[in-house]
Amino acid sequence: MEKPILISFKLCPFVQRSVINLLEKKVDYEIRYIDLANKPDWFLKISPFGKVPVLQVGEDVLFESAVINEYLDETQPPALHPKDPLQKAKHRAWAEFASALLMDQYGWTMSKVEADSEKKKEEILSKFKILESILPEPKNGRLFFAGETMHLVDTAYAPFFMRLDFLKAKGASFDLLSGFPKLKIWSETLLSLPSIKNSVLPEVPKEYIDFIKAHSSWLGGKI
């Protein structure tokens, strides 16, 4: 496989999923950052939706994080998906659940009025109840989605947990995990991993909070 090039926007959680995957597999890759508010012409020519991530492999281009991660998992060891087709399909389904959580998180942080922000927060908490009920019990103070090691589905949730952690640092009122002990351990387990710690640039925590504030959202006024 030629050295892949990942096109990224620093704050994008979907790009972060692919970075985690690349780091877990110790793939030698290059990353190029763009400004989504001022997309360069060369990027628009290779990204049909005008979104990141985009993965360039030689002359070929892949888009959509789920597709990119499936490709990486099929071509770069170690495999992070289960071998069993049914379990693999279940993991894919729960990765989509993580994408819905990320969209709720975005709505929570970007809503202009309190009522809309609180509605999105309640949608997040409702999804937390579902996840808490299906997660396994922790072992030795650690928890992954399935078993004792990380799977591709875990990489789908890590960016969500990391952004919650950025917000938690601004005040206890943003700690949505406090009533969900298994989710809390899952988050702590994932955020302790080198591949997840190193999946964003050092300035991202501050820039994430600044991004929320810059959009004059209701939540931004409380940070």
N, C-alpha and C positions, 0 to 999 in steps of 0.2 A: 504494500500500500504506500502510495506517495505521501509525503508529509502533508497532512490536511491543514487547511486554513479555515479558522472559525471567525465569522464576521459577527461582531458583538456590539451591543450598547451596554455600557457599564452597569446600569441598574436593572437590566432585564432578568427576571427570575427564570425565564425559559432558556435563555442562553446559559445561565448558571448550571442548569441541569446537565447540559452537554459538557461543560467544563469539568464538573464533578466526575462524570463518566470518563472523560479523557485522563484525568488525574488518577483515578482508581486503576485504570488500565496501563498507566505510565506510557501513554502514547506521546511521541515527539510531535508537537503541533505548533502552529503559529496562530496568534490571535490578532485581529485588526478591529479597532474600535471606530464606530461611526456615531454621528449625532442624528438621532431619529427625527429631530425637529428640522434638520437640514440635510436630507438624504442625498448623498452624491449620485450623479448620473450612473456611474459604473455599478453602483449597488442596485439601483432600480432596474438595471438591465438583467441582473441575475436573480433577483428576488421577486417572484410573481406577485406576492402579496405586499411587498414593500416592508416586510417584517424581518426581525432577527429571531433566532439564529439562522445563519446560512453556513453550510459547510462546503468548501471547495476541495475536491479531490482530483488533482490534475485538471482536466478540461471539464469534469463533471461537477454539477452543483446539486446539493440537497437542501431542502428547506423544510420547516416544521420540526420542532425539537423532538417529538416522539419518533418521527421517521429517522432523524439523525442518530438518535440513541439506539434505535433498533439496529441500524446499519453498523454502528460501532460495536454493539454487543455481538453481532454475528461475525465480525471480522477481527476483533481484537480481544484476546484472552486477558483475564478470566471472564467467562460468561457470567453476567449478573442476573439473567433470567433463569427461572426454574427450567429443568429439562422437560418435565411433564407438560404436555400441551394444555391440559385443563388448568393447571396451576399457573402456567404462563399467561393464559387468557384472563384469568382472575386478576393477576398482577397488572395487566394492561388496563383492565377496567378500573381498578383502584387508582392507577396513575391518572386516569381521566377525572376521577373524583378529586385528586389533588389539583388539577387544572381549574376545576370549578371553585375550589377553595381560594386559589390565587386570584381569581376574578372577583370573588366576594371581598377578599382583602383589599384589592384595588378600589372597589366601590366604597368600602368602609373608610378608607383613608382619603378618597377624592371627593366624596359627597359634599355638596355645598351647604346643606342644611342638616341640623341635628337629627330630624326624623329619618331622613334617608340614610344617614350614617349609622344610626341605631338599628335600622332595619337590616342593613348588611351585617352588622355585628351579630344580630340574632340568628341570621342565616349561617354565619360561621359557627356559632355555638351549637346550632342544631346539627351541623355536620360533625362537630366534635363528639356529640353524643353517639352518633353512629360509629365513628372510628373507635371510640373508647370501648364499645361493646364487642368489636371484632378483633381487637389487638390481642396478641398472646400475653401471657404473664411475663414480667421481667425476669431475667436470669442474671444473678451476680450484679445487680444494679444496672443492667443494660437491657435495651429492648430494640429490636428491629421488627419490621413488618412481618417477617416470616422467618422464624428460626434465630440462630445466633450470629448470622453474618448479614452484611448489607446486600440487598438486591436492587435491581434497577428501579423498582417501585419506590424504594427509600430515597433515591436521588430526586424523585419527582416531588417529594414533600420537603426536602431540606431547604430549598429557597424560601418556602412559606414560613417555616420555623425560624429561619435566620432573620426575616423581616419582622416577625413578632418580637424577636430578641432585641432588634434595634429599637423598637417602640417601647418595650419593657424598660429599657435603660432610661427612658424619659419620664417614667413614673409607674407606680404600682397599678394604676387604673387601666393600664394597657396590657396587663398580664392576663390574657384570656385563658391561659392554660391552668390557672390555679385550682379549678375544680375538676381537673381531669388528670389523675395521677399517672395513668399509663401514657397518655399523650405527652405529659411533662418529661417522663423518663426517656421516651422515644426522641423527643426534641433534644434533650441534653446529650443523649448518646450520639446522635447524628452530628450535632454542632461541635462535638469533641474530636471528630475525625479530621486528620490532616487534609484529606482531599476536599472536605467541605470548608474548613477554615481558610484554605488557600484558593478557594474558587472565586473569590471576589478581590478586587484591589483594596488596599488599606483605606482609601478615602471613601469607599462606598457607604459605610454606616452614616457618616455625616451628610453625604450627598443625597442619600435616601430621605433623610429627615428634611433637608433643605428642599427637595423636590416636592414633598407634601406641603410644606409651608408656601412654596412659590405658587401653588395652584389655588391658594385662598380657600382651601377646604375648611369645613367646620372643625374636623379633627386637628388640622394644622394650626388652628388658633388655640388649641389646648396644649400643644407641645412646648 
